[in-house]
Amino acid sequence: MIFVSFTLKATLNHNMAYWGIVKSWTVFLFIIGIAVAGLPIFEWIEKSKPRTFRIDPPKFIFYVIKAIIAVVIMVVITIQLERVGVWTNEKLVAYYLSKETEDTVGQIIGERKVSYTIKTTHYKRFYVIRYNVKGQIIEQGLKPSYSLNIGQIYKVTYSKEFPSIFKVGHKTKHNTVFK
C-alpha cells in the first residue's frame, strides 16, 4: 500500500485533474500501510500492558507513553512520505522538462477549487491555465501567485512525451492569438 500510494503521489501530483483524488487516497493508503507495517510494534506494546492502573501505575503510564509515541511516529512517517512523494513528483516534472519540450502560449482562464478529503473535505485553490498541444486543448492547474493574472497570456513550455507536464514562462503580448 505504501509503494502504491507513493507511486501515485510521485507520478500524478502535478496534474490538477487527479490532484484531489491522489491527495485523498495517498494519505489514506499511507496511513493504512504504516498501520499494517506497525502491527508488530503495537503487539509488542500490548504485551507489556498491565491489567489496570491501580495495580501498577508506573508500568501503566509507561505503556500509555509507548502507545502515544508509536502513533506519533507513524503520523510523522506518513507526513514525511507525503512530502517525499511531492518532492519526487517535482523532480519527475523537472526531468521531463529537461528533455524534449515545445513552447506554446497559454491563458489563465480562472480559478478552480479542487476538493480532497482527509477526515473532512478541504479545498485547494488553483489558477487554471489553458494551452493548445497539437490541436488538443489542455487545462492544468497552477499555484496562485501574485505574478500571475487571470486573463493574461503566458509562454508555456511542455513535455512532448507528457503534455500535462509544463512550466509557465513570461507574459506575452495581448495580441498573441490563442485558440
Phi and psi in degrees as a GROMACS rama.xvg file:
@    title "Ramachandran Plot"
@    xaxis  label "Phi"
@    yaxis  label "Psi"
@TYPE xy
-63.8848  -43.6106  ILE-2
-63.4757  -43.7963  PHE-3
-62.9871  -46.0185  VAL-4
-67.2915  -37.9273  SER-5
-64.2418  -41.8405  PHE-6
-63.4534  -43.4663  THR-7
-59.8242  -47.3311  LEU-8
-62.8311  -44.0396  LYS-9
-69.5008  -30.5156  ALA-10
-99.6597  -24.6486  THR-11
-118.733  -1.1192  LEU-12
-63.1859  -26.1164  ASN-13
-77.2043  -16.6522  HIS-14
-94.991  115.427  ASN-15
-59.8715  -32.0243  MET-16
-63.1887  -29.6021  ALA-17
-108.375  -6.44774  TYR-18
-55.9163  -50.2852  TRP-19
-63.7176  -43.5676  GLY-20
-65.7673  -44.0862  ILE-21
-63.62  -42.843  VAL-22
-60.1165  -48.7371  LYS-23
-64.7134  -51.4098  SER-24
-71.9767  -36.2932  TRP-25
-68.0436  -39.2734  THR-26
-63.4298  -44.7457  VAL-27
-59.9753  -48.2029  PHE-28
-67.4211  -36.1002  LEU-29
-60.3491  -46.2719  PHE-30
-62.9263  -46.9902  ILE-31
-63.2868  -44.7636  ILE-32
-62.2197  -43.3454  GLY-33
-66.7542  -39.8996  ILE-34
-63.6613  -43.3555  ALA-35
-65.1616  -43.315  VAL-36
-65.5723  -27.4257  ALA-37
-90.037  0.594198  GLY-38
-53.5927  -44.3248  LEU-39
-59.8282  -33.8237  PRO-40
-66.9378  -44.1629  ILE-41
-67.5141  -33.9662  PHE-42
-64.7609  -41.2911  GLU-43
-62.7983  -41.6313  TRP-44
-65.8204  -41.8039  ILE-45
-63.533  -34.1004  GLU-46
-64.726  -28.6155  LYS-47
-89.4842  6.2043  SER-48
-73.3803  124.898  LYS-49
-74.9802  163.864  PRO-50
-62.2537  -50.8548  ARG-51
-144.452  167.354  THR-52
-68.0697  -35.8973  PHE-53
-65.3757  -35.22  ARG-54
-71.2256  -44.9457  ILE-55
-146.458  80.7507  ASP-56
-56.9388  -45.6803  PRO-57
-62.6414  -40.366  PRO-58
-66.2833  -38.4203  LYS-59
-66.5867  -43.5379  PHE-60
-62.4494  -42.5639  ILE-61
-62.9499  -38.3705  PHE-62
-60.8605  -47.4847  TYR-63
-63.0822  -42.1191  VAL-64
-62.8842  -43.4571  ILE-65
-60.7477  -42.3157  LYS-66
-64.9938  -42.5526  ALA-67
-64.5043  -43.6193  ILE-68
-61.8607  -41.239  ILE-69
-62.4848  -43.4464  ALA-70
-65.4757  -43.7476  VAL-71
-62.0897  -42.8964  VAL-72
-62.6043  -40.5969  ILE-73
-65.9682  -38.3756  MET-74
-65.6264  -43.1571  VAL-75
-63.4043  -41.369  VAL-76
-62.7833  -41.8908  ILE-77
-61.2833  -45.4218  THR-78
-62.0655  -43.1382  ILE-79
-66.5326  -38.8092  GLN-80
-62.1341  -39.2435  LEU-81
-61.7362  -46.4603  GLU-82
-64.4377  -42.196  ARG-83
-65.9848  -35.8871  VAL-84
-63.5745  -42.4849  GLY-85
-64.9664  -44.422  VAL-86
-60.1729  -43.4679  TRP-87
-62.4045  -39.9456  THR-88
-63.3376  -40.8569  ASN-89
-62.209  -40.0331  GLU-90
-67.953  -37.8596  LYS-91
-63.7602  -43.527  LEU-92
-61.5765  -45.7317  VAL-93
-61.5436  -39.1068  ALA-94
-61.0189  -50.0528  TYR-95
-69.6032  -27.3527  TYR-96
-80.1069  -10.4665  LEU-97
-90.9529  -8.73709  SER-98
-94.6918  -143.564  LYS-99
-71.5295  119.571  GLU-100
-130.799  164.178  THR-101
-134.882  160.409  GLU-102
-111.402  147.513  ASP-103
-150.49  -171.674  THR-104
-117.17  151.198  VAL-105
-139.004  152.221  GLY-106
-118.661  134.806  GLN-107
-79.2717  114.771  ILE-108
-98.9117  -6.61681  ILE-109
156.093  -163.574  GLY-110
-115.53  153.602  GLU-111
-141.966  136.622  ARG-112
-97.4184  124.548  LYS-113
-104.848  126.969  VAL-114
-91.2205  148.432  SER-115
-145.326  154.964  TYR-116
-122.834  120.448  THR-117
-135.558  97.7527  ILE-118
70.9674  -52.6696  LYS-119
-129.527  169.317  THR-120
-81.931  132.047  THR-121
-122.953  167.251  HIS-122
-132.35  142.653  TYR-123
-120.21  134.958  LYS-124
-92.5445  134.869  ARG-125
-128.686  148.39  PHE-126
-84.559  139.787  TYR-127
-101.237  123.319  VAL-128
-110.724  135.63  ILE-129
-114.368  129.375  ARG-130
-142.283  160.135  TYR-131
-105.694  127.018  ASN-132
-122.585  101.488  VAL-133
49.2904  48.7589  LYS-134
88.1513  -9.79545  GLY-135
-100.56  125.94  GLN-136
-84.5484  127.086  ILE-137
-117.374  134.053  ILE-138
-115.923  126.099  GLU-139
-132.063  165.551  GLN-140
-102.228  147.656  GLY-141
-126.285  147.709  LEU-142
-66.9314  131.653  LYS-143
-58.3652  140.767  PRO-144
-147.147  152.029  SER-145
-68.6163  -21.1241  TYR-146
-83.3009  -7.63105  SER-147
-107.08  139.275  LEU-148
-125.154  134.725  ASN-149
-63.953  134.315  ILE-150
92.8464  -16.6557  GLY-151
-78.8144  151.192  GLN-152
-105.229  134.172  ILE-153
-128.521  155.64  TYR-154
-73.7992  134.571  LYS-155
-122.102  127.789  VAL-156
-107.887  125.041  THR-157
-127.749  158.535  TYR-158
-77.1479  132.634  SER-159
-64.3055  -35.7546  LYS-160
-73.8212  -41.7349  GLU-161
-130.761  90.2005  PHE-162
-61.3618  -16.1593  PRO-163
-74.6538  -13.2527  SER-164
-91.2773  119.177  ILE-165
-150.062  168.583  PHE-166
-141.19  151.068  LYS-167
-98.6977  133.32  VAL-168
-99.2823  -141.333  GLY-169
-82.4375  165.153  HIS-170
-67.5683  146.949  LYS-171
-111.844  170.546  THR-172
-70.3346  151.182  LYS-173
-64.2327  -21.3412  HIS-174
-80.0334  -0.430546  ASN-175
-68.293  126.743  THR-176
-82.1665  132.379  VAL-177
-127.889  122.788  PHE-178
